[in-house]
């Protein structure tokens, strides 16, 4: 890269929650996927194959929700005031 030449992404700097470029890229990718894949089949393929697998998936989902809320169950940044 020579002198003052920079890519568009470098000129824009860091993005916050309003990252329109990332949103646009995500939406384009999602649209492309929906147009070119059998979504219903993919959903069926993702279903648990047994009761044990269903319980494991539910436990993993519960753990993910707990982590996103924080250990005390409150939303991120809204903790119990400890720490």
Backbone as numpy.savetxt, mean C-alpha at the origin, in Angstrom:
# Nx Ny Nz CAx CAy CAz Cx Cy Cz
25.64 13.07 -15.69 24.79 14.23 -15.69 25.69 15.46 -15.69
25.44 16.37 -16.55 26.31 17.52 -16.69 25.72 18.75 -16.00
26.55 19.48 -15.30 26.22 20.79 -14.72 24.84 20.91 -14.12
24.01 21.76 -14.74 22.71 22.08 -14.17 21.58 21.19 -14.69
21.92 20.22 -15.57 20.88 19.31 -16.07 20.40 18.42 -14.93
19.07 18.32 -14.84 18.49 17.44 -13.84 17.22 16.82 -14.39
16.91 15.64 -13.89 15.66 15.00 -14.25 14.51 15.74 -13.58
13.30 15.60 -14.11 12.12 16.23 -13.52 11.95 15.87 -12.05
12.13 14.58 -11.71 11.94 14.13 -10.34 12.91 14.82 -9.38
14.14 15.08 -9.82 15.13 15.72 -8.96 14.76 17.18 -8.74
14.19 17.83 -9.72 13.80 19.23 -9.60 12.65 19.41 -8.62
11.76 18.45 -8.58 10.57 18.56 -7.74 10.88 18.35 -6.26
11.93 17.65 -5.98 12.29 17.39 -4.60 11.42 16.33 -3.98
11.51 16.20 -2.65 10.74 15.16 -1.97 9.24 15.45 -2.03
8.47 14.38 -2.03 7.02 14.51 -2.08 6.44 14.18 -0.72
5.36 14.83 -0.39 4.64 14.52 0.84 3.44 13.64 0.52
2.38 13.83 1.28 1.19 13.01 1.07 0.50 13.34 -0.24
0.75 14.49 -0.82 0.13 14.88 -2.07 0.99 14.56 -3.27
1.52 13.36 -3.34 2.41 12.97 -4.42 1.57 12.60 -5.65
1.26 13.60 -6.46 0.39 13.41 -7.61 1.01 12.51 -8.66
2.33 12.57 -8.82 3.00 11.70 -9.79 2.82 10.23 -9.41
3.03 9.92 -8.16 2.88 8.54 -7.70 1.43 8.09 -7.83
0.50 8.97 -7.52 -0.92 8.63 -7.65 -1.27 8.35 -9.10
-0.78 9.17 -9.99 -1.05 8.98 -11.42 -0.45 7.66 -11.90
0.78 7.37 -11.50 1.42 6.12 -11.90 0.66 4.91 -11.36
0.23 5.00 -10.12 -0.54 3.91 -9.52 -1.84 3.70 -10.28
-2.57 4.79 -10.54 -3.85 4.68 -11.24 -3.67 4.10 -12.64
-2.63 4.52 -13.34 -2.37 4.00 -14.68 -2.05 2.50 -14.63
-1.24 2.09 -13.66 -0.90 0.69 -13.50 -2.11 -0.14 -13.14
-2.96 0.38 -12.27 -4.17 -0.32 -11.88 -5.10 -0.49 -13.08
-5.29 0.58 -13.84 -6.15 0.53 -15.03 -5.61 -0.50 -16.03
-4.31 -0.51 -16.24 -3.70 -1.45 -17.17 -3.91 -2.89 -16.69
-3.73 -3.11 -15.38 -3.89 -4.45 -14.83 -5.33 -4.94 -15.01
-6.29 -4.08 -14.69 -7.70 -4.46 -14.80 -8.08 -4.77 -16.25
-7.51 -4.02 -17.17 -7.84 -4.23 -18.59 -7.22 -5.51 -19.15
-6.11 -5.95 -18.60 -5.37 -7.06 -19.20 -5.34 -8.34 -18.37
-6.05 -8.37 -17.26 -6.03 -9.55 -16.40 -7.45 -9.96 -16.01
-7.62 -11.22 -15.68 -8.91 -11.73 -15.23 -8.98 -11.53 -13.71
-9.54 -10.42 -13.31 -9.58 -10.02 -11.90 -10.39 -11.02 -11.07
-11.51 -11.48 -11.61 -12.34 -12.45 -10.88 -11.56 -13.74 -10.60
-10.81 -14.22 -11.59 -10.01 -15.43 -11.40 -8.93 -15.18 -10.36
-8.28 -14.01 -10.42 -7.24 -13.69 -9.45 -7.80 -13.65 -8.03
-9.02 -13.13 -7.90 -9.66 -13.09 -6.58 -9.95 -14.51 -6.09
-10.46 -15.36 -6.97 -10.72 -16.76 -6.59 -9.43 -17.46 -6.21
-8.37 -17.22 -6.98 -7.08 -17.85 -6.71 -6.50 -17.42 -5.36
-6.88 -16.23 -4.89 -6.34 -15.70 -3.64 -7.12 -16.19 -2.42
-8.25 -16.84 -2.64 -9.05 -17.34 -1.52 -8.27 -18.41 -0.76
-8.52 -18.51 0.55 -7.84 -19.56 1.32 -8.24 -20.94 0.81
-7.29 -21.85 0.83 -7.50 -23.22 0.33 -8.00 -24.17 1.42
-7.93 -23.74 2.67 -8.37 -24.59 3.79 -8.79 -23.69 4.94
-9.42 -24.29 5.93 -9.81 -23.55 7.14 -8.57 -23.03 7.86
-7.51 -23.84 7.88 -6.27 -23.42 8.54 -5.69 -22.18 7.84
-5.66 -22.22 6.51 -5.14 -21.07 5.78 -6.02 -19.84 6.00
-7.33 -20.02 6.10 -8.24 -18.90 6.38 -7.93 -18.28 7.73
-7.69 -19.14 8.74 -7.35 -18.62 10.08 -6.01 -17.87 10.05
-5.02 -18.40 9.31 -3.72 -17.73 9.20 -3.86 -16.37 8.52
-4.68 -16.31 7.48 -4.89 -15.04 6.77 -5.59 -14.02 7.68
-6.58 -14.49 8.44 -7.28 -13.59 9.37 -6.32 -13.07 10.45
-5.48 -13.95 10.96 -4.52 -13.55 11.99 -3.52 -12.52 11.43
-3.06 -12.75 10.21 -2.12 -11.81 9.59 -2.79 -10.46 9.35
-4.05 -10.47 8.92 -4.77 -9.22 8.71 -4.96 -8.47 10.03
-5.32 -9.21 11.08 -5.50 -8.60 12.40 -4.19 -7.98 12.88
-3.08 -8.70 12.70 -1.77 -8.18 13.11 -1.43 -6.91 12.35
-1.69 -6.90 11.05 -1.43 -5.71 10.24 -2.25 -4.52 10.70
-3.51 -4.75 11.01 -4.36 -3.65 11.51 -3.85 -3.15 12.85
-3.45 -4.06 13.73 -2.93 -3.65 15.04 -1.67 -2.82 14.89
-0.79 -3.22 13.99 0.44 -2.46 13.78 0.14 -1.07 13.23
-0.84 -0.98 12.34 -1.15 0.33 11.75 -1.78 1.26 12.78
-2.44 0.69 13.79 -3.06 1.50 14.84 -2.11 1.79 15.99
-1.04 1.05 16.09 -0.14 1.20 17.22 -0.48 0.18 18.29
0.42 0.00 19.22 0.25 -1.04 20.23 -0.97 -0.82 21.09
-1.34 0.46 21.34 -2.48 0.72 22.21 -3.79 0.76 21.44
-3.76 0.47 20.14 -4.98 0.43 19.35 -5.42 1.76 18.78
-4.67 2.81 19.08 -5.04 4.13 18.55 -4.42 4.35 17.18
-4.99 5.26 16.39 -4.40 5.54 15.07 -2.98 6.08 15.21
-2.16 5.95 14.16 -0.80 6.49 14.21 -0.79 7.96 14.59
0.14 8.32 15.48 0.24 9.71 15.90 -0.75 10.12 16.97
-1.63 9.20 17.37 -2.66 9.49 18.37 -2.52 8.57 19.57
-1.30 8.25 19.91 -1.03 7.27 20.97 -1.54 7.71 22.32
-1.28 6.89 23.30 -1.77 7.11 24.65 -1.01 8.20 25.39
-0.02 8.78 24.73 0.76 9.85 25.35 2.01 9.33 26.00
2.19 8.03 26.03 3.39 7.44 26.62 4.54 7.53 25.63
5.75 7.73 26.15 6.93 7.64 25.29 7.42 8.87 24.81
